[in-house]
Amino acid sequence: MREPTFLVLTALAEEPRHGYAVIEDVATMTGGRVRLRAGTLYAALDRLRLDGLIEIDREEVVQSRLRRYYRLTGAGEQALAAESARLRRQATIAERRLKIRRATLGGATA
């Protein structure tokens, strides 16, 4: 799973959100490192809907503009949980290897 997909699913895991709220939440979660552009986000949302990982929660009109809220589906929750577990395993391996490296080098960072 690509990082933007993971982040969009993570943003929707807590509660239904509209597109701009997803963009803001992703920026917050990543400390501003990832800033989704609207075109990227809406393409991802369309793909995730087609894949059955998210669905439309509701729509409302705000200042004469349609605001569509999305929510995670059961399949989306499972996909996010699986990816979270995969990332956790990879991070554990990296941390273990860094410990070994530090022990081998005697604390030096070369």
Residue pairs with C-beta under 8 A, 6 or more apart in sequence:
1 79
1 83
3 34
4 26
4 34
4 36
4 40
4 44
5 44
5 48
6 80
6 83
6 87
7 26
7 29
7 30
7 34
7 36
8 22
8 26
8 36
8 41
8 44
8 45
8 48
8 54
9 48
9 53
9 54
9 72
9 76
9 79
9 80
9 83
10 29
10 80
11 17
11 21
11 22
11 25
11 26
11 29
12 22
12 54
12 70
12 71
12 72
12 76
13 72
13 77
13 80
15 71
16 57
16 58
16 69
16 70
16 71
17 25
17 69
17 70
18 67
18 68
18 69
18 70
19 38
19 41
19 42
19 45
19 68
19 70
22 36
22 41
22 45
22 70
23 35
23 36
23 38
23 41
26 34
26 35
26 36
27 34
27 35
27 36
36 44
45 54
45 70
48 54
48 70
48 76
49 55
49 56
49 70
51 75
52 73
52 75
52 76
53 72
53 73
53 75
53 76
53 79
54 70
54 71
54 72
54 73
54 76
55 70
55 71
55 73
56 68
56 69
56 70
56 71
57 69
57 70
57 71
58 68
58 69
59 66
59 67
59 68
59 69
60 66
60 67
60 69
61 67
72 80
102 109
